[in-house]
């Protein structure tokens, strides 16, 4: 059994939005997941597509895996540190802007479940 991981740290995307994309492709065959991500018009889909292609390339080059048999076994989206910024408002006040980030982990394997 071959299990290959790829991760993206501090992705400029909230974890909530990333989990929507992760739920779409979880437990799919890699070819099918790539098609779904290519035609999904969301920022998170583009990030996850690049990460999935990286995991597939790792499996092919490092482990000698057959791409057609690979399956997306685990997709995990966790919160990362939030960047805090200030936005000037009237009368010398300020509003806080939270720029959320996330960590994305993808695991592909040739396991038949």
C-alpha positions in Angstrom: 0.0 0.0 0.0 1.4 3.4 -1.0 0.3 6.5 0.9 1.7 9.9 -0.1 1.1 13.2 1.6 1.2 16.8 0.4 0.5 19.9 2.5 0.1 23.6 2.1 0.7 25.9 5.1 -0.8 29.3 5.6 -3.0 29.3 2.6 -4.7 32.7 2.2 -8.2 31.2 2.6 -10.5 30.7 5.6 -10.8 27.1 6.9 -14.6 27.2 6.5 -14.3 28.0 2.8 -11.6 25.4 2.3 -13.7 22.7 4.0 -16.5 23.3 1.4 -14.0 22.4 -1.4 -12.6 19.5 0.6 -16.0 17.9 1.1 -16.6 18.0 -2.7 -13.6 15.8 -3.5 -13.1 13.6 -0.4 -12.9 9.8 -1.2 -12.8 10.3 -5.0 -10.5 8.8 -7.5 -7.7 11.2 -8.3 -8.7 11.7 -12.0 -12.3 12.5 -11.0 -11.2 14.9 -8.2 -8.9 16.7 -10.7 -11.8 17.3 -13.1 -14.1 18.6 -10.3 -11.4 21.0 -9.0 -10.6 22.3 -12.5 -14.1 23.3 -13.2 -15.0 24.7 -9.7 -15.0 28.5 -9.8 -13.7 29.1 -6.3 -10.3 30.3 -5.0 -9.9 27.3 -2.7 -10.4 24.9 -5.7 -7.4 26.4 -7.5 -5.2 26.0 -4.3 -6.4 22.5 -3.7 -5.9 21.5 -7.4 -2.3 22.6 -7.3 -1.8 20.7 -4.0 -3.4 17.5 -5.4 -1.3 17.7 -8.5 1.8 17.9 -6.2 0.7 14.8 -4.2 0.1 12.9 -7.5 3.6 13.9 -8.7 5.1 12.8 -5.4 3.4 9.5 -5.6 4.5 8.9 -9.2 8.2 10.0 -8.8 9.0 9.0 -5.3 7.0 5.8 -4.9 6.5 4.7 -8.5 2.7 4.5 -8.1 0.2 4.1 -11.0 -1.8 7.3 -11.2 -4.9 5.6 -12.4 -5.2 3.6 -9.2 -4.7 6.5 -6.8 -7.6 7.6 -4.6 -7.9 10.8 -2.5 -8.2 9.1 1.0 -7.9 12.1 3.3 -8.3 15.9 2.9 -7.9 17.9 6.1 -8.3 21.7 6.4 -7.3 23.3 9.7 -7.2 26.8 10.9 -3.8 28.7 10.8 -2.8 31.9 12.5 -5.0 34.9 11.7 -3.5 38.1 10.5 -5.0 41.1 12.3 -5.2 44.4 10.5 -6.9 47.8 11.3 -9.2 49.8 9.1 -9.5 53.5 9.9 -13.0 54.7 10.7 -14.6 58.1 11.4 -13.7 60.2 14.6 -10.4 58.4 15.1 -11.9 55.0 15.6 -10.7 51.8 14.1 -12.2 48.5 13.0 -10.4 45.2 13.2 -10.0 43.2 10.0 -9.3 39.4 10.4 -7.4 37.9 7.5 -7.9 34.2 8.1 -5.5 31.5 6.8 -5.6 27.7 6.8 -3.4 24.6 6.6 -4.4 22.0 3.9 -3.2 18.4 4.0 -4.0 15.9 1.3 -3.2 12.1 1.4 -3.5 9.9 -1.7 -3.1 6.2 -1.7 -3.7 3.1 -3.9 -5.7 1.4 -1.2 -8.9 -0.4 -2.1 -11.5 0.1 0.6 
